[in-house]
Amino acid sequence: MNRQSIFFTISVSFIISILLVISSFLILIANDYRAKEGQFLDKYAPVIKMVIRQSRTGIDENFLKNLEEMGYLYYENISEINAITYNPQTKILVEKNDPRHNDIFRVLSLNDKNYIYAKKRNDTLLIRDDNSSSSNSQLYIFLVFAILLITIILVYLITFRKLIPLKILKDKVKTLGDENFDFECCNSNSKDEVSLLGMEFKRTALKLKSLKEARNIFIRNIMHELKTPITKGKFLTQLEQNEENNEKLKSVFTRLESLINEFASIEELISSSKNIEKKFYFLEDIIDNAKDILMVEDENVIGKFENKKLEINFKLFSIAIKNLIDNALKYSPNKEVIIKNDNNNIIFENQGEALENPLESYFEPFSSNEDKSKDSFGLGLYIVHNILKANAYTLEYEHIDGINRFICKKDEVSTI
């Protein structure tokens, strides 16, 4: 594992935390044992000394009665002593040995009762403390230790799990330079910093993908679209120089400039995630601008619309209208298009056959459904669809009684 990795740092911190907790636990257990040992010695040492002194002169009934009044029971029967001291359930709480005289002093515990066991030379003594109370201090220490250990492990696992997407994201970012825009791993509803970072990278990847598509559209089509006016221009330069040919040549350059500006606008629209600037413009001004770009005769475009104000981006919306007019004229036998409106909806009607495929299939760039024999822009309804979407419009289509109807429908604004 990389020592500079955040996962390595977290793992080392976790191990150190566990070691510190275990060390603290052992220290607490040792201190608790020493504290108990001191308490038992202070309590039982005077009692055992008193019994030893009395045993030298003989233990009588009065002494046993005094011990009982103090809450102690003296065992005289050796079998009873052995039954307690050799019982497997008997626990040794404290043990003190004197190797010089082979003296042993123990505090035993059995059935929540404490026993004072002493062996001095050949004498064995056992006294039961009827006032003994079991201490649960070690149980509390174990409980606190278990809680701390479980908490540290849970925090480590949760932290590690939260950071796993960061490792996946790092691997994905490495492939971003190879145009791998697949960031589906970053889909998350979490609001933590790692998830938010992943979502930001995903948005960036999608933006780069859109930018790449826009560049591809521009590069793959600009040469094709400029080919026709360039060919016409070269042909005009070979003709006799007169005013008529000069005007035609000027129109060719005007068309070239229009194409370049149009491609630039489309590229900006597709590659940008920012909201386009929209203002209110009259429908008639938009259509007139579209006809000027297309350089089409007025008699071919029949206006039957109410001159309403629309909130749109004038430059881009004019390109969409131009493409719809151009499309209607190219595929209409009579080379005419009728423009109507219904409130904010704009309708383009022309005679012709119905579309062979669903409208949505023409929204893809370089659609195979396009008629390549026509002098078209090569992008079909892809341009129109994206421009209308950016202006809060939707393109719909219907074919009624030999009439194609393309409807630019204004999206409904939610009032919720």
C-alpha positions in Angstrom: 0.0 0.0 0.0 1.2 3.5 -0.9 2.4 5.1 2.4 1.3 8.5 1.0 -2.2 7.2 0.6 -5.0 8.4 2.8 -6.2 4.8 3.2 -2.7 3.9 4.6 -2.8 6.8 7.0 -6.3 5.9 8.2 -5.3 2.2 8.7 -2.2 3.1 10.7 -4.2 5.5 12.8 -6.7 2.8 13.5 -4.0 0.3 14.5 -2.4 2.9 16.8 -5.8 3.6 18.4 -6.5 -0.1 19.0 -3.0 -0.5 20.6 -3.6 2.5 22.8 -7.0 1.2 23.9 -5.6 -2.2 24.7 -2.7 -0.7 26.6 -5.1 1.5 28.6 -7.2 -1.5 29.3 -4.3 -3.5 30.7 -3.1 -0.6 32.8 -6.6 -0.2 34.3 -6.9 -3.9 35.0 -3.5 -3.9 36.8 -4.4 -0.8 38.8 -7.7 -2.3 39.7 -6.1 -5.5 40.9 -3.6 -3.6 43.0 -6.3 -1.4 44.5 -8.4 -4.5 45.4 -5.3 -6.2 46.8 -4.7 -3.2 49.1 -8.3 -3.1 50.2 -8.4 -6.8 51.0 -5.1 -6.6 53.0 -6.3 -3.6 55.0 -9.6 -5.4 55.8 -8.5 -9.0 56.3 -4.9 -8.8 57.6 -6.0 -7.7 61.1 -8.6 -10.5 61.3 -6.2 -13.3 60.3 -3.6 -12.0 62.7 -6.1 -12.0 65.5 -7.1 -15.6 64.7 -3.5 -16.7 64.6 -2.8 -15.2 68.0 -5.8 -16.8 69.4 -5.0 -20.2 67.9 -1.8 -20.3 70.0 -3.8 -20.3 73.3 -6.7 -22.2 71.8 -9.9 -21.1 70.1 -12.9 -21.3 72.4 -16.6 -20.7 72.0 -16.4 -17.1 73.2 -13.9 -16.3 70.4 -16.0 -17.9 67.8 -19.0 -16.0 69.0 -17.1 -12.7 68.8 -16.0 -13.6 65.3 -19.6 -14.3 64.4 -20.8 -11.0 65.8 -18.1 -9.4 63.6 -19.6 -11.2 60.6 -16.9 -13.9 60.2 -17.3 -17.7 60.4 -14.3 -19.8 61.4 -13.9 -23.3 59.8 -12.3 -25.9 62.0 -13.1 -29.0 60.0 -10.3 -29.8 57.5 -12.7 -31.5 55.2 -14.8 -28.4 55.0 -11.7 -26.3 54.4 -10.6 -28.6 51.6 -14.1 -28.6 50.1 -13.9 -24.8 49.6 -10.2 -24.4 48.8 -10.1 -27.2 46.2 -13.5 -26.3 44.7 -13.0 -25.7 40.9 -15.4 -22.7 41.2 -13.4 -21.0 43.8 -11.5 -18.0 42.6 -8.4 -16.5 44.1 -8.8 -12.7 44.4 -5.5 -12.0 46.2 -2.5 -14.1 47.0 0.5 -13.3 49.1 3.4 -15.7 49.7 6.3 -15.7 52.1 8.9 -18.1 50.6 11.1 -17.9 53.7 8.5 -19.7 55.9 6.3 -21.1 53.1 3.5 -18.9 54.5 0.5 -18.3 52.2 -2.2 -15.7 52.5 -5.2 -15.8 50.0 -8.5 -14.1 49.6 -10.9 -16.5 47.9 -14.3 -16.0 46.4 -17.1 -18.6 46.1 -20.8 -18.0 45.6 -20.5 -14.3 46.2 -18.8 -14.9 49.5 -15.2 -14.0 50.4 -12.9 -16.4 52.3 -9.7 -15.7 54.1 -7.3 -18.5 53.7 -4.0 -18.7 55.6 -1.3 -21.3 55.9 1.4 -20.7 58.4 3.9 -23.4 59.0 1.6 -26.5 59.5 -1.5 -24.6 60.5 -4.3 -24.0 58.0 -7.0 -21.4 58.6 -10.2 -20.5 56.7 -12.6 -17.8 57.6 -15.7 -16.8 55.8 -16.7 -13.1 55.5 -20.5 -13.0 55.7 -20.4 -9.2 55.0 -18.4 -9.5 51.8 -19.8 -7.9 48.7 -18.6 -8.6 45.2 -17.1 -5.8 43.3 -17.9 -5.3 39.6 -15.2 -2.9 38.8 -13.5 -5.2 36.4 -16.8 -5.9 34.7 -17.2 -2.2 34.1 -13.7 -1.9 32.8 -14.3 -4.8 30.3 -17.6 -3.2 29.3 -16.0 0.2 28.6 -13.1 -1.5 26.7 -15.6 -3.5 24.6 -17.6 -0.3 23.8 -14.5 1.7 22.9 -13.1 -1.2 20.7 -16.4 -1.7 18.9 -16.8 2.1 18.4 -13.3 2.4 16.9 -13.9 -0.5 14.6 -17.2 0.9 13.4 -15.7 4.3 12.8 -12.9 2.8 10.9 -15.2 0.7 8.7 -17.6 3.6 8.1 -14.8 5.9 7.2 -13.2 3.3 4.9 -16.5 2.7 3.2 -17.1 6.4 2.7 -13.6 6.8 1.1 -13.9 3.8 -1.2 -15.7 5.9 -3.9 -12.7 8.2 -3.7 -10.4 5.4 -4.8 -12.8 4.4 -7.6 -13.0 8.1 -8.6 -9.2 8.3 -8.7 -9.1 5.4 -11.1 -11.8 6.9 -13.3 -10.1 10.3 -13.4 -6.9 8.5 -14.6 -8.8 7.3 -17.7 -10.4 10.7 -18.3 -7.6 11.6 -20.6 -8.4 8.6 -22.7 -11.9 10.0 -23.3 -13.5 7.6 -20.9 -16.5 9.6 -19.7 -18.2 6.8 -17.8 -18.7 8.1 -14.3 -21.8 6.0 -13.4 -19.9 4.9 -10.3 -20.5 8.4 -8.9 -24.2 8.2 -8.7 -25.1 8.8 -5.0 -27.7 10.7 -3.0 -25.2 11.2 -0.1 -24.3 14.7 0.8 -20.8 14.0 2.2 -17.8 15.6 0.6 -16.6 12.5 -1.3 -20.0 11.9 -2.9 -20.3 15.6 -3.8 -16.8 15.5 -5.3 -17.8 12.4 -7.4 -21.0 14.2 -8.6 -18.9 17.2 -9.6 -16.5 15.1 -11.5 -19.4 13.3 -13.2 -20.9 16.7 -14.3 -17.5 17.7 -15.6 -17.1 14.5 -17.5 -20.5 14.9 -19.1 -19.6 18.5 -20.0 -16.4 17.3 -21.6 -18.3 14.6 -23.5 -20.7 17.2 -24.8 -17.8 19.4 -25.7 -16.2 16.5 -27.6 -19.4 15.8 -29.5 -19.7 19.4 -30.4 -16.2 19.5 -31.7 -16.8 16.3 -33.7 -19.9 17.8 -35.2 -18.1 21.0 -36.1 -15.0 19.3 -37.6 -16.9 16.6 -39.5 -19.4 19.0 -41.1 -17.7 22.2 -41.7 -15.6 20.9 -44.6 -18.7 19.3 -46.1 -20.9 22.3 -45.7 -18.3 24.8 -47.0 -17.6 22.6 -50.0 -20.6 23.8 -52.0 -20.1 27.5 -51.7 -16.4 27.2 -52.2 -17.0 25.2 -55.4 -19.5 27.8 -56.6 -17.0 30.6 -55.8 -14.2 28.9 -57.7 -16.6 28.5 -60.7 -17.6 32.2 -60.6 -13.9 33.3 -60.5 -13.4 31.5 -63.9 -16.3 33.3 -65.5 -16.2 36.7 -67.2 -16.0 39.5 -64.7 -19.2 41.5 -64.7 -21.5 43.1 -62.2 -23.8 40.1 -62.1 -21.1 37.6 -61.5 -19.5 39.9 -58.9 -22.8 40.0 -57.0 -23.0 36.3 -57.1 -19.5 36.0 -55.8 -20.3 38.4 -53.0 -23.3 36.3 -52.1 -21.1 33.2 -52.0 -18.8 34.9 -49.4 -21.8 36.1 -47.5 -23.0 32.5 -47.4 -19.6 31.3 -46.2 -19.6 33.9 -43.4 -23.2 32.9 -42.5 -22.2 29.2 -42.4 -19.2 29.9 -40.2 -21.2 32.1 -37.8 -23.9 29.5 -37.7 -21.5 26.6 -36.8 -19.9 28.7 -34.2 -23.3 29.4 -32.6 -24.3 25.8 -32.7 -20.9 24.6 -31.2 -21.3 27.2 -28.4 -24.8 26.0 -27.7 -24.0 22.3 -27.6 -20.7 22.6 -25.6 -21.9 25.1 -23.0 -23.9 24.1 -20.0 -24.7 27.8 -19.1 -28.2 29.2 -19.7 -28.4 31.2 -22.9 -29.5 34.8 -22.7 -33.1 35.3 -23.7 -35.1 38.5 -24.4 -38.5 39.3 -25.9 -38.6 39.7 -29.7 -41.4 39.9 -32.3 -42.0 36.7 -34.3 -42.0 38.7 -37.5 -38.4 40.0 -36.8 -37.2 36.4 -36.1 -38.7 35.0 -39.3 -37.3 37.9 -41.4 -33.8 37.3 -39.9 -34.2 33.6 -40.7 -35.1 34.4 -44.3 -32.2 36.8 -44.7 -29.8 34.0 -43.5 -31.3 31.5 -45.9 -31.5 34.1 -48.7 -34.9 32.8 -49.7 -37.5 34.7 -51.7 -40.4 36.2 -49.7 -43.1 34.6 -52.0 -41.9 31.1 -50.9 -42.5 31.8 -47.3 -46.2 32.5 -46.6 -46.9 34.1 -43.2 -50.2 33.6 -41.6 -49.2 34.3 -38.0 -50.0 36.8 -35.3 -47.0 39.0 -34.6 -46.5 38.0 -31.0 -43.5 38.6 -28.7 -41.5 35.6 -27.8 -38.9 35.2 -25.0 -36.0 33.6 -26.9 -32.3 33.9 -27.9 -32.7 35.8 -31.1 -29.5 34.5 -32.9 -30.0 30.8 -32.1 -33.8 30.8 -32.5 -33.4 32.4 -36.0 -31.1 29.5 -36.9 -33.7 27.0 -35.8 -36.4 28.8 -37.8 -34.1 29.0 -40.8 -33.5 25.3 -40.7 -37.2 24.5 -40.5 -38.0 26.8 -43.4 -35.1 25.3 -45.4 -36.3 21.8 -44.6 -39.9 22.6 -45.7 -38.8 24.2 -49.0 -36.5 21.3 -49.9 -39.1 18.6 -49.3 -42.1 20.4 -50.7 -43.2 19.9 -54.3 -44.4 23.5 -54.6 -41.4 24.9 -52.8 -43.6 26.8 -50.3 -44.0 26.9 -46.6 -46.8 28.4 -44.5 -45.9 29.7 -41.1 -48.7 30.0 -38.5 -48.8 30.4 -34.7 -51.0 29.4 -31.9 -50.3 31.6 -28.9 -46.5 31.0 -28.4 -46.4 27.9 -30.5 -45.1 28.3 -34.1 -46.3 25.9 -36.8 -44.6 25.2 -40.2 -46.7 23.6 -42.9 -45.6 22.3 -46.3 -46.9 19.8 -48.8 -45.0 16.5 -48.9 -44.8 12.9 -47.9 -44.8 11.9 -44.2 -41.5 11.1 -42.5 -40.4 7.6 -42.9 -39.2 7.2 -39.3 -40.3 8.6 -35.8 -39.4 12.3 -35.3 -37.0 11.4 -32.4 -34.8 9.4 -34.7 -33.9 12.6 -36.6 -32.7 14.3 -33.4 -29.4 12.3 -33.5 -26.4 13.9 -35.2 -25.4 12.4 -38.5 -28.7 10.6 -38.6 -28.8 7.9 -41.3 -32.4 8.9 -42.0 -31.3 12.1 -43.7 -31.6 12.4 -47.4 -28.0 13.0 -48.5 -29.0 13.8 -52.0 -30.4 17.1 -50.8 -28.2 20.1 -50.3 -28.7 20.0 -46.6 -26.7 21.1 -43.6 -25.9 17.5 -42.7 -27.2 17.8 -39.1 -30.9 17.4 -39.9 -33.3 18.2 -37.0 -30.5 17.8 -34.5 -29.7 21.5 -34.6 -33.4 22.5 -34.4 -34.0 20.1 -31.5 -31.1 21.4 -29.4 -31.8 25.1 -30.1 -35.5 24.7 -29.2 -34.7 22.8 -26.1 -32.3 25.6 -24.9 -35.2 28.1 -25.5 -37.8 26.1 -23.6 -39.5 24.7 -26.7 -40.2 21.2 -28.0 -40.4 20.1 -31.6 -43.5 18.0 -32.5 -44.6 16.6 -35.8 -47.8 15.4 -37.5 -48.9 14.6 -41.0 -52.5 15.4 -42.0 -54.0 15.1 -45.5 -50.6 15.3 -47.3 -49.4 18.2 -45.2 -46.3 18.0 -43.0 -46.7 20.1 -39.8 -43.7 20.8 -37.6 -44.8 22.5 -34.4 -42.4 24.5 -32.1 -44.4 24.0 -28.9 -43.6 26.2 -25.9 -42.9 24.2 -22.8 -45.4 24.7 -20.0 -44.0 26.4 -16.9 -44.8 24.6 -13.7 -46.7 26.7 -11.1 -46.0 24.3 -8.2 
